[in-house]
Amino acid sequence: QVQVVESGGGLVQPGGSLSLSCVAFGSRFGVAGMGWYRQAPGKQRELVAHITSGGTTSYADSVKGRFTISRGPANSTMYLFMNSLKPEDTAVYYCKVEAWGLVRPYDYWGQGTQVTVSS
């Protein structure tokens, strides 16, 4: 069973910066893609950014140019660097890990970490 642990988050003023980290434990066959999602109150969970095992990245239009996703050298760690934060970025941020099974990858989620952008 793969465990996903997120850290970071907190309260920041508009225009500020914050970083999130995610670590996947217990993946026997390695990790394929990893992604950050967020869910604001009353809204559906949405994709923020995604990175493949090869380092290809994609971003939601709302965060392009402000957020940067990256992976650590062990490939089971992921980061999200958030700059120029806006109140509308306020949400619970979730890490999703696509961990390989015998045949295909399976999705595992973290518990979520709160990001609040407010003055």
C-alpha positions in Angstrom: 0.0 0.0 0.0 1.4 3.4 -1.0 1.2 6.2 1.5 1.1 9.8 0.4 2.2 12.5 2.8 1.9 16.2 2.0 3.4 19.1 3.9 3.5 22.9 3.6 0.6 25.1 3.1 -0.7 27.7 5.5 -1.8 31.3 5.5 -0.2 33.9 3.2 -1.1 37.4 2.0 -2.1 38.1 -1.5 1.0 38.3 -3.7 3.0 36.1 -1.4 4.6 32.7 -2.0 4.2 29.3 -0.6 5.5 25.8 -1.3 4.1 22.4 -0.9 5.8 19.0 -0.7 4.6 15.5 -1.3 6.3 12.2 -0.6 5.1 8.7 -1.7 6.1 5.8 0.6 5.9 2.1 -0.2 5.8 2.1 -4.0 7.3 -1.3 -4.9 7.4 -0.7 -8.7 8.0 3.0 -8.8 6.0 6.1 -9.4 4.7 7.2 -12.8 3.0 10.6 -12.8 2.3 12.9 -9.8 -0.1 15.8 -9.6 -1.5 18.5 -7.4 -5.2 19.1 -7.2 -7.2 21.6 -5.2 -10.7 21.9 -3.9 -12.3 25.1 -2.7 -15.4 25.2 -0.6 -18.5 24.4 -2.7 -16.4 23.6 -5.7 -15.2 20.4 -7.4 -11.7 19.2 -7.1 -9.6 20.5 -10.0 -6.2 19.7 -11.4 -3.6 22.3 -10.6 -0.4 20.8 -12.1 0.9 17.5 -13.2 4.4 16.0 -13.9 5.2 12.8 -15.5 8.1 10.5 -14.6 10.0 12.0 -17.5 9.5 15.5 -16.2 6.9 16.7 -18.6 4.7 19.3 -16.9 1.2 20.7 -17.4 -0.7 23.4 -15.6 -4.2 24.7 -15.2 -4.6 28.0 -17.1 -5.3 29.8 -13.8 -1.9 29.1 -12.4 0.4 29.2 -15.4 3.3 31.5 -14.9 2.7 31.6 -11.2 3.1 28.0 -10.0 6.0 25.5 -10.7 5.8 21.8 -10.2 8.9 19.7 -9.9 10.1 16.2 -8.7 13.0 15.3 -6.5 15.9 13.1 -7.6 14.3 9.9 -6.1 11.2 10.5 -8.3 8.9 9.8 -5.4 8.9 13.4 -4.1 7.1 16.3 -5.6 7.0 20.0 -5.0 4.7 22.9 -5.9 6.1 26.4 -5.7 3.4 29.0 -5.7 4.1 32.6 -6.4 1.9 35.7 -6.8 -0.8 34.0 -4.8 -4.4 35.3 -5.1 -7.4 34.9 -2.8 -8.9 32.6 -5.4 -6.0 30.1 -4.8 -7.5 29.4 -1.4 -8.3 25.7 -1.2 -7.3 22.4 0.2 -4.5 21.1 -2.0 -4.2 17.3 -2.6 -1.3 15.3 -3.9 -2.1 12.4 -6.2 0.5 9.7 -6.9 0.2 7.3 -9.8 2.1 4.3 -8.5 2.9 1.4 -10.7 1.3 -2.0 -10.0 2.2 -5.2 -11.9 0.4 -4.0 -15.0 -0.7 -0.4 -14.7 -0.5 2.5 -12.3 -3.0 3.1 -9.5 -3.9 6.4 -8.0 -3.2 7.2 -4.3 -4.2 10.5 -2.6 -2.8 12.4 0.3 -4.9 13.8 3.1 -4.8 17.4 1.8 -3.2 20.6 3.1 -4.9 23.9 3.5 -3.7 27.0 1.6 -5.4 30.3 2.6 -4.6 33.5 0.8 -5.9 36.4 2.7 -4.9 39.8 4.0 
